[in-house]
Amino acid sequence: MTLEWGAGRLRNARAGELLRRALSFARRDTNVVVASVVAINLLRAVSSVILTRLLVPEVFGIAGIIASVSFTFALMSDLGFQAFVVRHRDGDSRRFLDTIWTIALARSLLLTCVLATCASPIASLIGKPELAPLIAVSSLTFLLEGTASLTLLTALRRGMILRLSALEVAVMVAQITAATIFAYFWRSYWAVLTALLASTALKSLLSYLAFPDSARRIAFDRGYARELWKFARFVTGSSMITMVLMQGDKLILAGLMPLDRFGLYVLAGNLATAPLAFTSAYASRVLYPRYAQLWRDGGGDLRRKFYAMRKHPSLLYTFAAGGLIGSAPLIVSTLYDHRYADAAVYLQLLAISAFFSLASNAANEALTATGRIRATFQASVVKLIWLSVAIPTGWYLSGSFGIVAAMGSMEPAVVLFKWRQMHRASLLDLRQEAFFIAAGAAGAAVGAIAALLLG
């Protein structure tokens, strides 16, 4: 009996150790980000499959236009709240957080009023005056976002990645459920917009309920406000250029394409940008806080730590992004019916920029964390110059298809500039970057073979 009891204790101890290791692995920031991004993208794929059965392609064209308009207004007034709060020495101070929350709320109120007022002129400008009421109602998303607590930002600073990711997945589930129910009964874009407003309100509510020390109050500190503007002036300039770069194609194509064709482009863009959810979250939630901490603590060998931290995620990401390019026809035919087949070629072109996005975002965070904020603005200028040449050339050679090709080639061009800046900062390892690209080429080959065999 004693031997059996001892063996049982040993088995329980081993099981407990395995469980602790499994939990530790699951809670690692990178793994949490990967899991949440995979979950969200799967949910979006399911939502897309369901909604394309319930709604006509024109609805997705409307969704793309309204999302583009809202995104444009948001970027025109971007002050870089997340990077500023995570990096600031007083990022845990109540006075500091109350001041930033007050400024963010005032910005949201202003955006709501301006977009609601400009809804009719904007709709007329893009040749779709019937969209004015939808654009006006969509302005409420800014107001709902502005009421959220800053815990959505301080969670990054405090390493609460798991809780933040769980919140976002829960909000996504709620939005998809609401959109599906409304679409079933209404069969119009109002279903999508209503679900968006409801999920935004839910996210703001959970920002108070899911985190400690979430209550904020109106306050203003001139010193912190001046620091924010000093930090944000390059962010704002960069964001305004980014707005032109990321939304210019949609605003142009919305006027050139009929709504059903533009709907195919929007769907392809949604698929192509799905990987960006990982690159953005991983760079901002994992890389940037750690680099910022290193910078606050006096540095270290950033180059070695930069690549050691992102090596395996970069290899897996570029392989998967390459696979997306190669297997685009198979993905589109699997997810959608024959009405959406032409979205495949748009997807292949747009996914080229997604392929390089992790390298681009990781470079941004390393440069920003080490105080080279100007580099982000300069990179946006490079993008603007590239597209100012590529878009007219593409339009002249291939019409709207050429504009899509110009957008797909944007990120590779700017990555070269960012690598130059990283080299100057002694952060670049070109051999590692080439290794990542080779992994992506292998992924593209595998994806193309899969499409050929299974298609």
GUNU-816678 format. One record per residue (C-alpha): residue in three letters; x, y, z. Coordinates in Angstrom, 3 decimals. Each point is the difference from the previous one (the first is absolute). Last residue first. Layout:
<atoms>
[atom "Ala",[X,Y,Z]] ...
</atoms>
This chain:
<atoms>
[atom "Gly",[-8.766,23.149,-56.964]] [atom "Leu",[1.506,-2.697,2.167]] [atom "Leu",[3.135,-0.822,-1.995]] [atom "Leu",[0.658,3.400,-1.561]] [atom "Ala",[-0.994,1.954,3.105]] [atom "Ala",[2.198,-2.228,2.182]] [atom "Ile",[2.926,0.455,-2.394]] [atom "Ala",[-0.448,3.766,0.080]] [atom "Gly",[-0.130,-0.003,3.797]] [atom "Val",[3.162,-2.091,0.306]] [atom "Ala",[1.841,2.313,-2.384]] [atom "Ala",[-1.195,3.096,1.875]] [atom "Gly",[1.102,-1.522,3.306]] [atom "Ala",[3.475,-0.695,-1.357]] [atom "Ala",[0.246,3.615,-1.149]] [atom "Gly",[-1.028,1.095,3.493]] [atom "Ala",[2.745,-2.074,1.622]] [atom "Ala",[2.500,1.589,-2.387]] [atom "Ile",[-1.237,3.435,1.083]] [atom "Phe",[0.656,-0.849,3.662]] [atom "Phe",[3.533,-1.176,-0.780]] [atom "Ala",[0.651,3.203,-1.918]] [atom "Glu",[-0.999,1.979,3.110]] [atom "Gln",[2.363,-2.061,2.144]] [atom "Arg",[2.880,0.670,-2.357]] [atom "Leu",[-0.839,3.692,-0.050]] [atom "Asp",[0.480,0.378,3.762]] [atom "Leu",[-1.001,3.592,0.691]] [atom "Leu",[0.036,1.724,3.399]] [atom "Ser",[3.198,2.058,-0.198]] [atom "Ala",[-2.062,3.239,-0.027]] [atom "Arg",[1.274,0.874,-3.468]] [atom "His",[-0.842,-3.519,-1.123]] [atom "Met",[-3.469,0.383,1.472]] [atom "Gln",[-0.545,3.138,-2.072]] [atom "Arg",[1.099,-1.786,-3.174]] [atom "Trp",[-2.228,-2.932,0.854]] [atom "Lys",[-2.868,2.445,0.308]] [atom "Phe",[0.656,1.312,-3.505]] [atom "Leu",[0.071,-3.496,-1.484]] [atom "Val",[-3.222,-0.809,1.842]] [atom "Val",[-1.620,2.965,-1.763]] [atom "Ala",[0.198,-1.546,-3.457]] [atom "Pro",[-1.127,-3.451,1.096]] [atom "Glu",[-3.033,1.611,1.700]] [atom "Met",[-1.370,1.820,-3.051]] [atom "Ser",[0.014,-2.768,-2.625]] [atom "Gly",[-3.499,-1.223,0.764]] [atom "Met",[-1.414,3.513,-0.146]] [atom "Ala",[1.475,0.535,-3.456]] [atom "Ala",[-1.456,-3.305,-1.191]] [atom "Val",[-3.458,1.102,1.140]] [atom "Ile",[0.405,3.262,-1.913]] [atom "Gly",[1.031,-1.989,-3.091]] [atom "Phe",[-3.225,-2.033,0.195]] [atom "Ser",[-1.954,3.262,0.011]] [atom "Gly",[1.408,0.878,-3.418]] [atom "Ser",[2.773,-2.218,-1.341]] [atom "Leu",[2.857,2.104,-1.423]] [atom "Tyr",[-1.141,3.564,0.680]] [atom "Trp",[-1.558,-0.905,3.327]] [atom "Gly",[3.144,-1.831,1.087]] [atom "Thr",[2.201,2.960,-0.948]] [atom "Pro",[-2.311,2.427,1.794]] [atom "Ile",[0.049,-2.275,3.099]] [atom "Ala",[3.732,-0.799,-0.030]] [atom "Val",[1.381,3.569,-0.093]] [atom "Ser",[-2.008,1.604,2.789]] [atom "Leu",[0.065,-3.439,1.615]] [atom "Trp",[3.771,0.015,0.466]] [atom "Ile",[0.132,3.617,1.153]] [atom "Leu",[-2.698,-0.642,2.593]] [atom "Lys",[1.709,-3.140,1.232]] [atom "Val",[3.287,1.894,0.395]] [atom "Val",[-1.836,2.722,1.913]] [atom "Ser",[-1.435,-2.657,2.295]] [atom "Ala",[3.523,-1.294,0.644]] [atom "Gln",[1.090,3.533,0.919]] [atom "Phe",[-2.783,0.258,2.559]] [atom "Thr",[0.993,-3.309,1.557]] [atom "Ala",[3.674,1.032,-0.005]] [atom "Arg",[-0.797,3.190,1.966]] [atom "Ile",[-0.777,-2.089,3.076]] [atom "Arg",[3.611,-1.120,0.386]] [atom "Gly",[-0.151,-0.127,3.816]] [atom "Thr",[1.216,-3.575,0.512]] [atom "Ala",[-3.561,-1.262,0.431]] [atom "Thr",[-1.038,1.680,-3.249]] [atom "Leu",[2.772,-1.641,-2.058]] [atom "Ala",[-0.654,-3.464,1.418]] [atom "Glu",[-3.754,0.391,-0.372]] [atom "Asn",[0.184,1.127,-3.601]] [atom "Ala",[2.432,-2.781,-0.959]] [atom "Ala",[-2.398,-2.590,1.415]] [atom "Asn",[-2.835,1.553,-1.987]] [atom "Ser",[1.893,-0.146,-3.309]] [atom "Ala",[1.394,-3.510,0.444]] [atom "Leu",[-3.456,-1.172,1.019]] [atom "Ser",[-1.637,1.779,-2.939]] [atom "Phe",[2.127,-1.501,-2.771]] [atom "Phe",[-2.397,-2.820,-0.975]] [atom "Ala",[-3.004,2.275,0.604]] [atom "Ser",[1.307,2.235,-2.785]] [atom "Ile",[0.043,-2.967,-2.379]] [atom "Ala",[-3.456,-1.049,1.231]] [atom "Leu",[-1.571,2.871,-1.963]] [atom "Leu",[0.995,-1.505,-3.355]] [atom "Gln",[-1.086,-3.551,0.789]] [atom "Leu",[-3.286,1.154,1.533]] [atom "Tyr",[-0.921,2.124,-2.998]] [atom "Val",[0.544,-3.058,-2.205]] [atom "Ala",[-2.260,-2.098,2.206]] [atom "Ala",[-2.880,2.526,0.211]] [atom "Asp",[-1.128,-1.086,-3.469]] [atom "Ala",[-1.632,-3.110,1.499]] [atom "Tyr",[-2.540,1.950,2.094]] [atom "Arg",[-3.197,-0.816,-1.918]] [atom "His",[1.124,-3.656,-0.228]] [atom "Asp",[-0.656,-0.667,3.706]] [atom "Tyr",[2.293,0.950,2.845]] [atom "Leu",[2.375,-1.582,2.513]] [atom "Thr",[1.441,-2.893,-1.974]] [atom "Ser",[0.199,1.778,-3.344]] [atom "Val",[1.707,2.983,1.642]] [atom "Ile",[2.524,-2.138,1.879]] [atom "Leu",[0.841,-2.143,-3.040]] [atom "Pro",[0.594,3.043,-2.201]] [atom "Ala",[2.220,1.601,2.707]] [atom "Ser",[2.218,-3.077,0.519]] [atom "Gly",[3.332,1.458,-1.058]] [atom "Ile",[-0.440,3.405,1.613]] [atom "Leu",[-1.383,-1.437,3.237]] [atom "Gly",[2.831,-2.536,0.129]] [atom "Gly",[2.486,2.853,-0.137]] [atom "Ala",[-1.743,1.550,2.983]] [atom "Ala",[0.181,-3.351,1.841]] [atom "Phe",[3.734,-0.407,-0.647]] [atom "Thr",[0.573,3.660,0.886]] [atom "Tyr",[-1.868,-0.429,3.282]] [atom "Leu",[1.673,-3.228,1.076]] [atom "Leu",[3.489,1.343,-0.612]] [atom "Ser",[-0.815,3.345,1.600]] [atom "Pro",[-1.528,-1.603,3.113]] [atom "His",[3.125,-2.161,0.372]] [atom "Lys",[2.507,2.840,-0.294]] [atom "Arg",[-1.893,2.826,1.740]] [atom "Met",[1.583,0.025,3.454]] [atom "Ala",[3.456,-1.113,-1.089]] [atom "Tyr",[-0.076,2.598,-2.771]] [atom "Phe",[-0.576,3.009,2.222]] [atom "Lys",[2.007,-1.457,2.874]] [atom "Arg",[3.132,-0.179,-2.154]] [atom "Arg",[-0.517,3.490,-1.378]] [atom "Leu",[-1.049,1.475,3.315]] [atom "Asp",[3.195,-0.956,1.830]] [atom "Gly",[-0.816,1.929,3.131]] [atom "Gly",[-1.965,3.194,0.544]] [atom "Gly",[0.020,2.164,3.128]] [atom "Asp",[-2.934,-1.212,2.050]] [atom "Arg",[-2.482,2.338,-1.713]] [atom "Trp",[1.231,-1.201,-3.419]] [atom "Leu",[-0.240,-3.636,1.042]] [atom "Gln",[-3.539,0.629,1.247]] [atom "Ala",[-0.906,1.673,-3.301]] [atom "Tyr",[1.417,-2.963,-1.884]] [atom "Arg",[-2.076,-2.372,2.103]] [atom "Pro",[-3.181,2.076,-0.386]] [atom "Tyr",[0.616,0.303,-3.770]] [atom "Leu",[0.651,-3.648,-0.799]] [atom "Val",[-2.935,-1.687,1.702]] [atom "Arg",[-3.103,2.178,-0.226]] [atom "Ser",[0.872,2.346,-2.878]] [atom "Ala",[1.961,-2.378,-2.227]] [atom "Tyr",[-2.081,-3.076,0.782]] [atom "Ala",[-3.311,1.830,-0.304]] [atom "Ser",[0.865,1.734,-3.281]] [atom "Thr",[1.582,-3.038,-1.625]] [atom "Phe",[-2.778,-2.294,1.213]] [atom "Ala",[-2.919,2.132,-1.147]] [atom "Leu",[1.969,0.644,-3.173]] [atom "Pro",[-0.516,-3.643,-0.965]] [atom "Ala",[-3.693,0.790,-0.679]] [atom "Thr",[1.019,2.837,-2.333]] [atom "Ala",[-0.092,-2.138,-3.119]] [atom "Leu",[-3.343,-1.558,0.913]] [atom "Asn",[-1.622,3.363,0.714]] [atom "Gly",[1.527,1.468,-3.150]] [atom "Ala",[-1.429,-2.822,-2.084]] [atom "Leu",[-3.428,0.676,1.501]] [atom "Val",[0.385,3.722,-0.702]] [atom "Tyr",[1.058,-0.646,-3.606]] [atom "Leu",[-2.989,-2.278,-0.546]] [atom "Gly",[-2.296,2.694,1.433]] [atom "Phe",[1.540,2.508,-2.404]] [atom "Arg",[-1.234,-2.197,-2.822]] [atom "Asp",[-3.528,-0.065,1.467]] [atom "Leu",[0.062,3.727,0.739]] [atom "Pro",[0.977,1.029,-3.524]] [atom "Met",[3.656,1.007,-0.240]] [atom "Leu",[1.564,3.396,-0.699]] [atom "Gly",[-1.420,2.022,2.906]] [atom "Ala",[0.594,-2.657,2.630]] [atom "Leu",[3.352,-0.647,-1.695]] [atom "Ile",[1.277,3.464,0.926]] [atom "Leu",[-1.264,-0.060,3.590]] [atom "Lys",[1.244,-3.537,0.420]] [atom "Asp",[3.428,0.765,-1.480]] [atom "Gly",[0.384,3.113,2.126]] [atom "Gln",[-0.839,-1.887,3.182]] [atom "Met",[3.311,-1.609,0.903]] [atom "Leu",[2.410,2.493,-1.548]] [atom "Val",[-1.967,3.178,0.642]] [atom "Met",[-0.655,-1.075,3.582]] [atom "Thr",[3.641,-0.981,0.393]] [atom "Ile",[0.912,3.566,-0.959]] [atom "Met",[-2.298,1.311,2.695]] [atom "Ser",[1.355,-2.598,2.411]] [atom "Ser",[3.604,1.047,-0.603]] [atom "Gly",[-0.824,3.642,0.632]] [atom "Thr",[-1.906,-0.913,3.134]] [atom "Val",[2.783,-2.269,1.258]] [atom "Phe",[2.610,2.666,-0.715]] [atom "Arg",[-1.930,2.583,1.987]] [atom "Ala",[-1.004,-2.588,2.590]] [atom "Phe",[3.040,0.015,2.278]] [atom "Lys",[0.195,3.781,0.320]] [atom "Trp",[-3.794,0.088,0.194]] [atom "Leu",[-0.056,-2.568,2.782]] [atom "Glu",[2.751,1.789,1.918]] [atom "Arg",[-1.922,3.273,-0.218]] [atom "Ala",[-3.148,-1.717,1.314]] [atom "Tyr",[1.984,-1.595,2.833]] [atom "Gly",[1.303,3.395,1.103]] [atom "Arg",[-3.367,1.707,-0.405]] [atom "Asp",[-1.706,-2.484,2.323]] [atom "Phe",[-3.710,-0.460,-0.579]] [atom "Ala",[-2.567,-2.038,1.879]] [atom "Ile",[-3.415,-1.580,-0.630]] [atom "Arg",[-0.297,-3.296,1.845]] [atom "Arg",[1.090,-3.586,-0.528]] [atom "Ala",[-1.038,-3.304,1.568]] [atom "Ser",[1.957,-3.048,-1.209]] [atom "Asp",[2.149,-0.730,3.052]] [atom "Pro",[-0.422,-3.759,-0.539]] [atom "Phe",[-0.943,-1.479,-3.367]] [atom "Ala",[-2.933,-1.993,-1.413]] [atom "Leu",[-2.925,2.220,1.020]] [atom "Tyr",[1.251,3.379,-1.211]] [atom "Ser",[1.351,-1.047,-3.416]] [atom "Leu",[-2.987,-2.367,-0.146]] [atom "Leu",[-2.381,2.944,-0.424]] [atom "Ser",[2.077,1.532,-2.795]] [atom "Lys",[0.154,-3.354,-1.767]] [atom "Leu",[-3.773,-0.456,0.295]] [atom "Ala",[-0.664,3.432,-1.494]] [atom "Thr",[2.263,-0.850,-2.933]] [atom "Ser",[-1.797,-3.339,-0.420]] [atom "Ala",[-3.408,1.704,-0.168]] [atom "Leu",[1.179,2.618,-2.491]] [atom "Leu",[1.522,-2.634,-2.270]] [atom "Ala",[-3.124,-2.209,0.182]] [atom "Thr",[-2.145,2.968,-1.030]] [atom "Leu",[2.308,0.741,-2.944]] [atom "Val",[-0.020,-3.574,-1.310]] [atom "Ala",[-3.775,-0.375,0.242]] [atom "Trp",[-0.574,3.448,-1.481]] [atom "Tyr",[1.806,-1.289,-3.090]] [atom "Ser",[-3.135,-1.840,-1.063]] [atom "Arg",[-1.647,-3.440,0.206]] [atom "Trp",[-2.096,1.074,3.038]] [atom "Phe",[-0.989,-3.296,1.674]] [atom "Tyr",[2.947,-2.268,-0.739]] [atom "Ala",[2.383,2.943,-0.076]] [atom "Phe",[-1.030,1.043,3.525]] [atom "Ile",[0.627,-3.480,1.398]] [atom "Thr",[3.319,-0.413,-1.804]] [atom "Ala",[1.216,3.469,0.939]] [atom "Ala",[-0.887,-0.553,3.674]] [atom "Thr",[1.842,-3.304,0.176]] [atom "Ile",[3.005,1.421,-1.824]] [atom "Gln",[0.186,3.010,2.316]] [atom "Ala",[-0.375,-2.072,3.178]] [atom "Val",[2.694,-2.454,-1.092]] [atom "Met",[2.311,2.919,-0.839]] [atom "Val",[-0.591,1.572,3.413]] [atom "Ala",[0.892,-3.276,1.718]] [atom "Val",[3.160,-0.332,-2.097]] [atom "Glu",[1.014,3.551,0.895]] [atom "Leu",[-0.533,-0.571,3.712]] [atom "Ala",[2.000,-3.234,-0.077]] [atom "Ser",[2.866,1.862,-1.677]] [atom "Leu",[0.017,2.672,2.715]] [atom "Arg",[-0.056,-2.614,2.759]] [atom "Leu",[2.860,-1.962,-1.538]] [atom "Ile",[2.108,3.078,-0.742]] [atom "Met",[-0.007,1.361,3.541]] [atom "Gly",[3.699,0.923,-0.226]] [atom "Arg",[-0.306,3.171,2.078]] [atom "Arg",[0.850,2.375,-2.847]] [atom "Leu",[-2.303,-1.859,-2.357]] [atom "Ala",[-2.864,0.077,2.513]] [atom "Thr",[0.636,3.735,0.316]] [atom "Leu",[-1.402,0.489,-3.490]] [atom "Leu",[-3.366,-1.797,0.218]] [atom "Thr",[-0.021,1.153,3.624]] [atom "Leu",[-0.386,3.513,-1.393]] [atom "Ser",[-3.734,-0.296,0.638]] [atom "Ala",[-2.478,0.138,-2.855]] [atom "Thr",[-2.191,3.103,-0.473]] [atom "Gly",[1.879,1.043,-3.121]] [atom "Glu",[-0.785,-3.252,-1.788]] [atom "Leu",[-3.746,0.601,0.353]] [atom "Leu",[0.304,3.557,-1.324]] [atom "Phe",[2.157,-1.112,-2.916]] [atom "Thr",[-2.433,-2.811,-0.871]] [atom "Leu",[-2.793,2.595,-0.108]] [atom "Ser",[1.393,1.299,-3.296]] [atom "Ser",[-1.469,-3.111,-1.674]] [atom "Val",[-3.437,1.622,0.223]] [atom "Ala",[1.080,2.855,-2.274]] [atom "Ile",[1.673,-2.342,-2.496]] [atom "Leu",[-3.149,-2.123,-0.209]] [atom "Pro",[-2.218,3.043,-0.510]] [atom "Ala",[2.282,1.338,-2.797]] [atom "Leu",[0.228,-3.284,-1.947]] [atom "Glu",[-2.696,0.949,-2.548]] [atom "Pro",[2.287,2.769,-1.275]] [atom "Lys",[2.383,-2.585,-1.594]] [atom "Gly",[2.136,1.980,-2.470]] [atom "Ile",[3.103,0.118,2.177]] [atom "Leu",[-0.405,3.743,0.579]] [atom "Ser",[-3.764,-0.311,0.567]] [atom "Ala",[0.519,-2.418,2.887]] [atom "Ile",[2.684,2.261,1.476]] [atom "Pro",[-2.206,3.093,-0.282]] [atom "Ser",[-2.882,-1.820,1.759]] [atom "Ala",[2.057,-1.454,2.850]] [atom "Cys",[1.903,3.208,0.811]] [atom "Thr",[-2.082,0.987,3.025]] [atom "Ala",[-0.063,-3.534,1.432]] [atom "Leu",[3.758,-0.295,-0.601]] [atom "Val",[0.747,3.315,1.739]] [atom "Cys",[-2.214,-0.648,3.020]] [atom "Thr",[1.274,-3.511,0.634]] [atom "Leu",[3.622,1.042,-0.521]] [atom "Leu",[-0.333,2.836,2.521]] [atom "Leu",[-1.496,-2.285,2.626]] [atom "Ser",[2.777,-2.537,-0.563]] [atom "Arg",[2.739,2.631,0.329]] [atom "Ala",[-1.520,1.303,3.236]] [atom "Leu",[-0.053,-3.561,1.377]] [atom "Ala",[3.663,-0.577,-0.929]] [atom "Ile",[1.036,3.271,1.661]] [atom "Thr",[-1.874,-0.941,3.161]] [atom "Trp",[1.493,-3.508,-0.006]] [atom "Ile",[3.506,1.465,-0.369]] [atom "Thr",[-0.538,2.326,2.959]] [atom "Asp",[-1.542,-2.703,2.184]] [atom "Leu",[2.906,-2.342,-0.799]] [atom "Phe",[2.640,2.572,0.991]] [atom "Arg",[-1.768,0.999,3.217]] [atom "Arg",[-0.469,-3.657,0.928]] [atom "Ser",[3.684,-0.827,-0.540]] [atom "Asp",[0.735,-3.425,-1.528]] [atom "Gly",[1.469,1.314,-3.272]] [atom "Asp",[2.140,2.528,1.852]] [atom "Arg",[3.244,-0.997,-1.782]] [atom "His",[-1.802,0.007,-3.343]] [atom "Arg",[0.545,-2.868,-2.476]] [atom "Val",[-3.306,-1.883,0.317]] [atom "Val",[-2.035,3.211,0.234]] [atom "Phe",[1.640,1.693,-3.004]] [atom "Ala",[-0.057,-3.095,-2.233]] [atom "Gln",[-3.694,-0.520,0.669]] [atom "Phe",[-1.066,3.653,-0.257]] [atom "Gly",[1.645,0.576,-3.389]] [atom "Leu",[-1.764,3.299,-0.708]] [atom "Asp",[-2.062,-1.112,-2.998]] [atom "Ser",[-2.281,2.792,-1.257]] [atom "Met",[0.256,-0.598,-3.750]] [atom "Leu",[0.288,-3.715,0.751]] [atom "Ala",[-3.455,-0.191,1.549]] [atom "Phe",[-1.644,2.057,-2.743]] [atom "Thr",[1.446,-2.269,-2.705]] [atom "Phe",[-0.974,-3.137,1.884]] [atom "Ser",[-3.594,1.175,0.159]] [atom "Val",[-0.085,0.745,-3.751]] [atom "Ser",[1.628,-3.329,-0.874]] [atom "Ala",[-2.379,-1.948,2.217]] [atom "Ile",[-2.924,1.727,-1.686]] [atom "Ile",[1.279,-0.771,-3.491]] [atom "Gly",[0.918,-3.609,0.783]] [atom "Ala",[-3.358,-0.721,1.610]] [atom "Ile",[-1.805,1.415,-3.034]] [atom "Gly",[2.023,-2.270,-2.283]] [atom "Phe",[-0.729,-2.897,2.324]] [atom "Val",[-3.713,0.714,-0.339]] [atom "Glu",[0.304,0.088,-3.802]] [atom "Pro",[1.175,-3.630,0.037]] [atom "Val",[-3.486,-1.214,1.111]] [atom "Leu",[-0.796,-1.054,3.577]] [atom "Leu",[-1.076,-3.252,1.674]] [atom "Arg",[2.427,-2.427,-1.600]] [atom "Thr",[2.871,2.511,0.060]] [atom "Leu",[-0.896,0.559,3.663]] [atom "Ile",[0.533,-3.636,0.990]] [atom "Val",[3.360,-0.491,-1.739]] [atom "Ser",[1.239,3.380,1.203]] [atom "Ser",[-1.023,-0.729,3.587]] [atom "Val",[1.791,-3.342,-0.083]] [atom "Ala",[3.101,1.681,-1.404]] [atom "Arg",[-0.248,2.764,2.594]] [atom "Leu",[-0.248,-2.567,2.787]] [atom "Leu",[3.019,-1.828,-1.377]] [atom "Asn",[1.876,3.300,-0.165]] [atom "Ile",[-0.916,0.789,3.600]] [atom "Ala",[1.073,-3.419,1.264]] [atom "Val",[3.279,0.071,-1.920]] [atom "Val",[0.697,3.511,1.295]] [atom "Ser",[-0.802,-1.046,3.577]] [atom "Ala",[2.195,-3.101,-0.170]] [atom "Val",[2.939,1.839,-1.561]] [atom "Val",[-0.218,2.849,2.506]] [atom "Val",[-0.198,-2.412,2.932]] [atom "Asn",[2.918,-2.004,-1.360]] [atom "Thr",[2.132,3.124,-0.353]] [atom "Asp",[-0.859,1.219,3.499]] [atom "Arg",[0.712,-3.286,1.725]] [atom "Arg",[-3.101,-1.068,1.883]] [atom "Ala",[-0.513,-3.288,-1.844]] [atom "Phe",[3.576,-1.067,0.703]] [atom "Ser",[-0.369,0.722,3.721]] [atom "Leu",[-3.302,-1.864,0.068]] [atom "Ala",[1.570,-3.012,-1.708]] [atom "Arg",[2.982,0.120,2.341]] [atom "Arg",[-2.269,0.138,3.043]] [atom "Leu",[-2.077,-2.896,-1.354]] [atom "Leu",[3.104,-2.080,-0.644]] [atom "Glu",[1.204,0.698,3.548]] [atom "Gly",[-3.359,-0.995,1.460]] [atom "Ala",[-0.031,-3.227,-2.001]] [atom "Arg",[3.507,-0.770,1.225]] [atom "Ala",[-0.999,0.664,3.616]] [atom "Asn",[-3.153,-2.093,-0.403]] [atom "Arg",[2.028,-2.886,-1.426]] [atom "Leu",[2.485,0.266,2.863]] [atom "Arg",[-2.783,0.105,2.581]] [atom "Gly",[-1.529,-3.105,-1.538]] [atom "Ala",[3.339,-1.804,0.051]] [atom "Gly",[0.371,0.831,3.692]] [atom "Trp",[-3.507,-1.299,0.791]] [atom "Glu",[0.686,-3.177,-1.978]] [atom "Leu",[3.286,-0.512,1.839]] [atom "Thr",[-1.665,0.598,3.383]] [atom "Met",[-2.823,-2.380,-0.828]] 
</atoms>
